[in-house]
Amino acid sequence: MENSSKLDSVQGSDQVIEVAADTTTVCCRGTGNALGHPAVYLTFSDQDTVQCYYCGCLYKRVMSSVESSTNT
């Protein structure tokens, strides 16, 4: 299975959700209830951030502390 985040964002939010550096795609569903938005899959491509065009939630790829300690 391809690495993807299953975290939900918050409707109308400027929230930043950090995901693993090797994440390629995230799924944003808003609040996940009747006030949410349709599930959309956002692909990072060659960038480290991607923003949901429905709710504005920002997903950011970050290196974990384990990854950063092995790269030094």
Secondary structure, 3 states (H helix, E strand, C coil): CCCEECCCCCCCCCCEEEEECCCCEEEECCCCCCCCCCCEEEECCCCCEEECCCCCCEEEEECCHHHHHHCC
